[in-house]
Amino acid sequence: MRRTFVKTVVATAVVAAFGGIAYAQQGKPVKIGLLATLEGPFAAGGADGMRGAEMAVNERKGMVAGRKIEIVKASSDAKPDVAVNATRKLVEQDKVDIMVGPLSGGEGIAVKEYSKTQPNITFINGSSGAQATTLVNPSPNFFRFNTEGAQWMVGLGKAALDKGYKRVMVIAEDYAFPYSQVQGFMSEYCRLGGKVPVKAWVPLGGKDYASVIARIPKDVDALVVVLGGADAVNFLNQYEAAGGDKPMVGGSITVSQDILNYKGKRRDSLVGTIAGSPIADSYDAPEFKKFVTDYQKAYPVSSGAYPSPSLFALVYYINMKAALDGLDAVKGDLSDGQKKYREALSKMTLKTPVGDVKLDANRQAIGTTFITEVVKDSQGNLSNKVLRKVDGIDQMLGMKKEEFQMGSRDVPNCP
Amino acid sequence: MSAANWRNAMNSGAGRAVMMNRGQAAVALPLPGVGGNRGLSLISLISGIGARHVVVLAFVLAYPWFATPFFTFQIGAQSLALGLIALSLTFLGGYGGMVSLAQITVAGIAGYGVAIFGAASAADASISLGWPWWVAVLISIVIATVGAAFIGWLSVRTEGIYTIMITLAVGVAFYYLCLQNYSVFNGFQGFQRVHAPTVLGINLRDPLPFYYLVLFWSLAGYFFVKYLLRAPFGIALQGIRDNPRRMNALGFNVTAHRIAAYAVAGVMAAVGGVLLVWYNGLIGPGSVGTSWIINILIIAVLGGMRHPIGAFLGAIVFVLLQTFAIDMFDRERFNLVIGMVFLIIVLFSPDGLLGWWAGLKSRFLTPRGGVR
């Protein structure tokens, strides 16, 4: 009985809210669904992603081509099934026109699969960076304006060799995103003659790195550490306790603010760590400086934001900006199953704070990567200095389509 | 019915409990006294059907015709599938006195089975065997049931909090096995695109057919449990819950009976697991992790463990909250709402929603001074 009651009330409310309202195209607000992880391991990153997306909307004062932008937010906890449930709710229940999200790799693949069942809605990625999302069974209505994990590491192999690291050991988490990061690094590094004798794959959220530290060979010049925030700090602590002294090469989310704020004794040894990333705090192009000042103005540290926008803020900003720029290009016209809108998105050259982005045939971004190095400023704060900027990186990492293989535990390999 | 009859019924019935249905029960229980009891329970089942049963049944059958596809699929089908898994816990916990936290693990074994034996896309597609869906489903349910019996065999000699601990350990161990094994479970990524099949031209992935599929199995599970509780097997199980030593003295093999109960609950959890993996279209370690272990317990406790319907009520409240809490409150703090509602329900009614309902009924519906 109770169930009857609850369901009837809810169902009646839904019918009343959505049943009779006809869709008018022009002048009506455009609803954009925004999905990020506000729970679970990436909660802090998800909140910053939301900030980035909000910035893109606020830049246009919440209006595009005379239509108001209405953001409907949803949260997941970085699990694919939760992300699909949240997305389904936004699309089918809240009736959003455009969907922006999700945050992490596995979620991205799952939401892409779901997007195929909703051909009249346009899905734009949040910050998920799994290669497979756009390489395996791509969906015609899923767009990704950010480069992914492997692309973020292009240029780092050469930088490592320039530093004199001829043999390295890889320590990375055991799932899709680190696979692609390691591939981005190794495909270049191996081609130029570097050697990777040992790869250690550790579980995500692992607490104990003793066995990995024991496996570090004496003759490697550096460690390639592709671990996310808390895992990286744990590893550093234990490596320090074990008396390790090898220099580090970092993945894109390894040398984040978490690590730069690291207070341990080995803090100084972080200076000189190189990493590949789609964002660099100290990049001095005026567009990027403006982005950083806008972020700091809108979200002071006292409100819980980072001192400088994180990767998630930037990437969500870029994807939300793409959604709005595309809407502007078609003058807010989403008729005919959003056909025109999608065409505009595919052909658009997106201006982002870190340079121009174009899409390839699979609707995946071709963009810029920064090679950064950790430096210490006069106040003793650590920050990332831009060593090099690599433009126009595509998803094939410069290889031919036939010879390209997706990154996995064993691909690529050069012991 | 005399104690001797009970004992005879139980000793012949316990071993067959896994496959027990009406027909086989009749074969297994030839004693006249027991047969009479069965007829009685049938009559009392029919006479027990009241207006509310008809209304609820009509409602759940008609539901997809006035609800949106979203409500049919995400709220309706998901609630029922989760309810079926929670029902297996209600059966074990409420009637067997064994709170098993490993029910989502059993469901997960079945779900992984469907992905591994059937068709799914892993990053490394070579894992899935691609057998016909019905073979994959049957094998998965059998394996999950054997797994459930094994979990039962491990834990039945413990009581209370120790049962909880040991089943929790099994659940967490299975989670880490899925997370770290790559040759069979495909590690962190699990399996994508595990879709419901197309049968006789009906695509079971569509909201409407999928809802009815889940509804069918939920009703089957519900009535199966209702029947079983009045069958000698269930009555003896409740006896074991209340006084295992006495039941043992009466000649029941308490351990075997409990393991059989685990296996029966395992069948329900396995069917729920298959439906859930089809609902999600994917399975990974996250689907069997600690958060889901706790969620199933929350669902069962929320609804109330006194009656099989509690599992489904709990699931509906749970799914509605998970889906809509974010709209009701500050978006960064919506988990607070979920926690508060759970707390309020459990705080004011230790017996969940059913306890609330019973309290309201006795307060308003019972004539003053009268006894019903």
Boltz contact constraints between the chains, C-beta under 6 A:
constraints:
  - contact:
      token1: [A, 1]
      token2: [B, 52]
      max_distance: 6.0
  - contact:
      token1: [A, 3]
      token2: [B, 313]
      max_distance: 6.0
  - contact:
      token1: [A, 3]
      token2: [B, 316]
      max_distance: 6.0
  - contact:
      token1: [A, 4]
      token2: [B, 59]
      max_distance: 6.0
  - contact:
      token1: [A, 11]
      token2: [B, 67]
      max_distance: 6.0
  - contact:
      token1: [A, 38]
      token2: [B, 332]
      max_distance: 6.0
  - contact:
      token1: [A, 73]
      token2: [B, 331]
      max_distance: 6.0
  - contact:
      token1: [A, 79]
      token2: [B, 286]
      max_distance: 6.0
  - contact:
      token1: [A, 80]
      token2: [B, 282]
      max_distance: 6.0
  - contact:
      token1: [A, 81]
      token2: [B, 280]
      max_distance: 6.0
  - contact:
      token1: [A, 88]
      token2: [B, 74]
      max_distance: 6.0
  - contact:
      token1: [A, 89]
      token2: [B, 323]
      max_distance: 6.0
  - contact:
      token1: [A, 92]
      token2: [B, 70]
      max_distance: 6.0
  - contact:
      token1: [A, 93]
      token2: [B, 70]
      max_distance: 6.0
  - contact:
      token1: [A, 110]
      token2: [B, 282]
      max_distance: 6.0
  - contact:
      token1: [A, 175]
      token2: [B, 188]
      max_distance: 6.0
  - contact:
      token1: [A, 175]
      token2: [B, 189]
      max_distance: 6.0
  - contact:
      token1: [A, 176]
      token2: [B, 189]
      max_distance: 6.0
  - contact:
      token1: [A, 203]
      token2: [B, 179]
      max_distance: 6.0
  - contact:
      token1: [A, 203]
      token2: [B, 180]
      max_distance: 6.0
  - contact:
      token1: [A, 204]
      token2: [B, 188]
      max_distance: 6.0
